[in-house]
Amino acid sequence: MSNEAQPNLTGTYDSKRASARSGSESFRAALPILPGATLGILGGGQLGRMFTIAARTMGYKVMVLDPDFSSPAGQMADVHLQADYTDHGALRQLGAACAAVTTEFENVPAASLIELASHTRVSPGAQCVAIAQDRSHEKSWLATNGFATAPFALVYNEGDLDQGSADTGFPALLKVARFGYDGKGQARVDSLDEARAAFREFGGQPCVLEGFVKLECEVSVVLARSDAGECVLFPVAENRHEAGILDVSIVPARVSDTIATQARDMARDIADKLGYVGVMAVEFFVVGGRLLVNEIAPRPHNSGHYTLDACVTDQFEQQVRALAGLPLGDTRLMSPVVMVNILGDRWTGGGPNWDALLAHPNVKLHLYGKESARPGRKMGHFNVLDTDLPAALALAERMREVL
Ligand code: AMP
């Protein structure tokens, strides 16, 4: 990787550590890995499930490592290793059985990826995951490498908030550096006192203070990059969030050609600079006509679920292809599409109205097989396809209401 500052995979920042431990560099697999072989995945949530379905469709066997007995991916896999992500025995078993292993979430310990990489091919590499899984590493890496972000400050103690808030201004968002997702571990703060209170509320763990920017809209780009550095990008998605959780993705994004081109160029540039191998997503804010990078996800992304029904190759087949060292698939958009997330909130008061949704021939339902619904939990999504984007959006809105 070309960046200077690197996380040392134990949580603190160390600019001198070399990147030689980046996972996919440790083990040289014979590529391509062809159908019949076993592919592994760390994490058994919905992203792991859709990876598993894609891999099995293509004739691979799949082994999933996830501690949850009823994990959505475990239900679909040939083998579900029910163990913790740090379980050495389970990691050895996974490494021995699988021709290659990937991950479906960024919070997998980077040390587990390093351990696996001594047994088998691992992509993405531990170093990339370590950057993406910690907001302070991620923001520092982006700034070091010249990518614009919202103004931010790293906060390790209450004292950091004084100078930090002078840099970011108020209002601001205080975000925990690790394990925050879908708006969790975030607090909007309007004064130094509120920032201090929020920091204490988070137990004094490392945080990032981020200036609250006025969003024109949010967009994202999902891409895949091969070992040889070939990069293919999916069309730009325009994303609407509710309470910090993705609600709707609209594709193609209704942004200018300039913004769309810049988003794809920046995403490619980030992947190149990371030396990334696999599928990744970059989320952007559009602010004052320019792009700010919000987050990097070292995996397929919720905002890429539209590809399942609207692109020649979907993001999960692409993940299989990149992992197996196959040529990357065609990312062409075959139809305008609107993706709508289905959250657990809809189960309160009788459950979703599937009849109404499934009555439409151009609405595609994807459910994740989760046993219990909770507010805010992602239970599934649906894609609405129409040759006319406004018509797809109107139907999606209608379906959201009737569901
Ligand atoms: P995150 O988990 O950081 O991606 O935040 C979830 C959502 O909160 C984003 O998709 C935005 O809609 C909103 N958000 C996060 N950070 C900011 C910010 N600095 N300014 C304005 N809105 C933000």
Residues whose N, C-alpha, C, O or C-beta is under 5 A from the ligand:
A	BS01	AMP	A150 D182 G183 E210 G211 F212 V213 H241 G244
